[in-house]
Amino acid sequence: MLTYSPGKLQSEDKVLLDAFSNLKISTENITTHAIPGKIEAEEFIYNYGWVREDCSDEGAGYDMGYTDEGDFLDFRVDVTNGGRYKILYRVASGNSEGGKIDLEMVPENGEISLLHTFSVPPTSGWQNWTTLNREAYLPKGQYTIRLLVNKREFNINWMEFDLLEVTGTDEISVSDDFFRIYPNPAKSKLNIDFRKNSEERYFLKIMNVHGAIVKEENLKITNRAIIDLNGLAPGYYLLQVAGEEHIESKPFIISNK
């Protein structure tokens, strides 16, 4: 339910909105974007601080701009395959210093994870467009991604997500999980519990959001292992464990120590 007292909210034609109370809010029409795929910047589910404007880029339509530090756009996504993605950003900046963007993942539990940060170069005009590309690991499933202004000022027209490599659980050759991890988010330690209670050799890899391997271990255990995470920065990671009969990957987050 939503209640509003008149005084500040205006429609596009500058008419003050009338008061209302106990208004039912429906989420049925929230746009969910399929990934791989393209997302227009104005197709957000939540906007904090950005302004929509007419766009002269190819295809016309709208772009989002007039940014300040801390402004963000939220988008609801449905990622078909967990894996490594190339993300294209269509941007412009008339600012002599350009700007900077953070791409974040906002899961249901509210633990925000930084996927990557990159600079937007000056393009000598707010409608002089260029396409940048960066990589990030995205887990499979439905969640929110956030485009956060790290440094002002720039415009964005669209983002496009192209799958480079499947690295998530779609690679698993068996249907049942053969291990679980906790706590998630983790801090300095990550526990791995194996369903199979017998000695077996395992090879463990931890990869960051760029797909780089940051930790490798050979394990010979019964049913539990404890992984030391000290030295790894807070952020989003992928744990892959390969055994004699299994290979499985699980995403996890390292929170601030």
C-alpha positions in Angstrom: 0.0 0.0 0.0 1.2 3.5 -0.8 0.0 6.9 0.5 0.9 10.4 -0.8 0.2 13.9 0.5 0.2 16.6 -2.3 2.9 19.2 -2.7 5.9 17.9 -4.6 5.2 15.2 -7.1 4.4 16.5 -10.6 3.4 14.8 -13.9 5.3 15.4 -17.1 3.0 18.4 -17.9 3.9 20.0 -14.5 0.6 19.3 -12.9 0.7 18.5 -9.2 -0.5 15.0 -8.4 -3.6 14.6 -6.2 -3.4 13.0 -2.8 -4.1 9.3 -2.5 -4.0 6.7 0.2 -3.8 2.9 0.5 -3.0 2.5 -3.2 -2.3 -1.1 -4.1 1.0 -1.6 -5.9 1.4 -4.4 -8.4 4.8 -5.9 -9.5 3.3 -8.0 -12.3 4.5 -5.6 -15.0 8.1 -5.3 -13.9 10.3 -5.8 -16.9 12.7 -8.8 -16.6 15.5 -8.7 -19.2 16.8 -12.0 -20.6 20.6 -12.4 -20.6 22.3 -12.9 -23.0 20.6 -9.9 -24.5 20.4 -6.1 -24.8 19.0 -3.7 -22.2 18.0 -0.1 -23.0 19.0 2.2 -20.2 15.5 3.7 -19.8 14.1 0.2 -19.2 15.0 0.2 -15.5 12.9 -1.0 -12.5 14.2 1.7 -10.2 16.0 5.0 -10.9 17.8 7.1 -8.3 19.0 10.4 -9.6 19.3 9.8 -13.4 17.3 11.8 -16.0 15.8 10.4 -19.2 16.5 12.5 -22.4 16.0 12.3 -26.1 18.9 10.4 -27.8 20.4 11.1 -31.3 22.4 7.8 -31.4 21.5 5.2 -34.0 18.0 4.0 -33.3 17.1 7.3 -31.6 14.8 6.8 -28.6 16.1 7.8 -25.1 19.3 7.7 -23.1 19.9 8.3 -19.4 22.2 11.0 -18.1 22.7 14.1 -15.8 24.5 11.9 -13.4 26.0 12.6 -10.0 28.1 10.3 -7.7 25.9 7.8 -6.0 23.1 7.8 -8.6 22.0 4.4 -9.8 19.7 2.4 -12.1 18.4 -1.0 -11.2 17.5 -3.7 -13.8 15.8 -7.0 -13.2 17.5 -9.8 -15.1 17.1 -13.5 -15.9 20.5 -15.0 -16.7 20.0 -18.2 -18.7 23.6 -19.6 -18.2 26.0 -18.8 -15.4 29.3 -17.9 -16.9 31.7 -15.3 -18.2 30.1 -12.5 -20.2 31.3 -9.6 -22.4 29.3 -6.6 -21.6 29.0 -3.8 -24.1 28.2 -0.2 -22.9 27.0 2.5 -25.3 28.2 5.7 -23.6 28.9 9.4 -24.2 30.5 12.2 -22.1 30.9 15.9 -22.8 32.8 16.1 -19.5 36.5 16.7 -20.0 37.4 14.1 -17.4 34.7 11.5 -18.5 33.3 9.4 -15.7 33.3 6.1 -14.0 30.8 3.2 -13.7 30.3 0.4 -11.1 28.3 -2.6 -12.2 26.9 -4.4 -9.1 24.8 -7.5 -8.4 22.0 -7.0 -5.8 20.6 -10.4 -4.8 17.5 -10.9 -2.7 19.4 -10.9 0.6 20.7 -7.4 -0.1 24.4 -8.4 0.0 25.7 -6.2 -2.9 28.6 -7.5 -4.9 30.8 -5.5 -7.2 31.1 -7.1 -10.6 33.5 -4.5 -12.2 34.5 -0.8 -12.3 35.6 1.0 -15.4 36.2 4.5 -16.7 34.1 6.3 -19.4 36.4 8.5 -21.5 35.5 11.9 -22.8 33.8 11.7 -26.2 33.7 15.5 -26.9 29.9 15.7 -26.6 26.9 14.4 -24.8 25.6 12.8 -27.9 28.9 11.6 -29.4 28.6 7.9 -28.7 31.2 5.1 -28.3 31.0 1.5 -27.3 33.1 0.1 -24.4 33.4 -3.5 -23.4 34.2 -5.2 -20.2 33.9 -8.8 -18.8 32.2 -10.1 -15.7 31.0 -13.4 -14.3 27.2 -13.6 -13.9 25.5 -16.5 -12.0 22.5 -18.2 -13.4 19.0 -17.0 -12.2 16.9 -14.0 -11.6 18.2 -11.0 -9.6 18.9 -7.3 -9.9 21.9 -5.7 -11.4 22.8 -2.1 -10.6 24.5 0.6 -12.7 26.1 2.9 -10.2 27.7 6.3 -10.9 31.2 6.0 -9.3 32.3 9.4 -10.8 30.2 11.9 -12.8 29.4 12.7 -15.6 28.3 10.7 -18.6 25.2 9.4 -20.6 24.4 5.8 -21.3 22.1 4.5 -24.1 22.2 0.7 -23.7 24.0 -2.4 -22.4 24.4 -5.7 -24.2 25.4 -9.0 -22.6 27.2 -11.7 -24.7 28.0 -15.1 -23.2 31.7 -16.0 -23.7 32.0 -19.1 -21.6 29.7 -21.2 -19.4 31.4 -21.7 -16.0 28.4 -22.2 -13.8 26.3 -25.2 -12.7 25.1 -25.8 -16.3 28.4 -27.6 -16.8 27.7 -30.2 -14.1 27.4 -33.8 -15.4 25.2 -35.0 -12.6 21.9 -33.6 -11.4 22.5 -33.7 -7.6 24.9 -31.4 -5.8 27.8 -33.3 -4.4 29.0 -30.6 -2.1 27.6 -27.5 -0.3 29.4 -24.3 0.9 28.9 -22.1 3.9 28.8 -19.4 5.1 27.9 -17.4 2.0 28.8 -14.5 2.1 32.0 -15.6 3.7 34.8 -13.6 5.4 38.1 -15.4 6.1 37.0 -19.1 5.8 34.8 -21.1 3.5 33.5 -24.5 4.5 32.9 -27.3 2.0 30.8 -30.3 3.0 30.8 -33.3 0.6 27.8 -35.6 0.4 30.1 -38.6 -0.3 31.6 -39.7 3.1 34.7 -41.5 1.8 38.2 -40.5 0.9 38.6 -39.0 -2.5 41.0 -36.6 -4.2 39.6 -33.2 -5.3 41.0 -30.3 -7.3 39.8 -26.9 -6.3 39.8 -23.6 -8.2 38.6 -20.2 -7.2 38.0 -17.6 -10.0 37.2 -13.9 -9.7 34.6 -12.0 -11.8 37.1 -11.6 -14.6 37.6 -15.4 -14.9 41.1 -15.3 -13.5 42.2 -18.1 -11.2 43.1 -16.7 -7.8 43.5 -19.9 -5.8 44.1 -23.6 -6.6 44.4 -26.5 -4.2 44.7 -30.3 -4.3 42.5 -31.9 -1.5 42.4 -35.4 -0.1 39.6 -35.4 2.4 36.7 -37.4 3.9 33.6 -35.2 4.0 34.7 -31.7 4.8 37.3 -29.0 3.8 38.0 -25.5 5.1 39.4 -23.1 2.6 41.4 -20.1 3.8 40.2 -16.9 2.0 42.7 -14.5 3.5 44.4 -12.4 0.9 41.3 -12.4 -1.4 39.6 -9.0 -1.8 35.8 -8.7 -1.0 33.7 -9.4 -4.1 32.1 -12.1 -6.1 33.9 -15.5 -6.9 33.3 -18.9 -8.4 34.4 -22.0 -6.7 34.9 -25.1 -8.9 35.6 -28.5 -7.4 36.5 -31.5 -9.5 36.5 -35.0 -8.2 37.1 -38.5 -9.7 33.4 -38.7 -10.8 32.1 -35.1 -10.4 32.8 -31.5 -11.4 30.7 -28.7 -10.0 30.8 -24.9 -9.6 29.2 -22.7 -7.1 29.3 -18.9 -6.8 30.1 -17.2 -3.4 30.7 -13.8 -2.0 33.5 -12.6 0.2 32.2 -9.8 2.3 34.2 -7.0 4.0 36.3 -8.4 6.7 
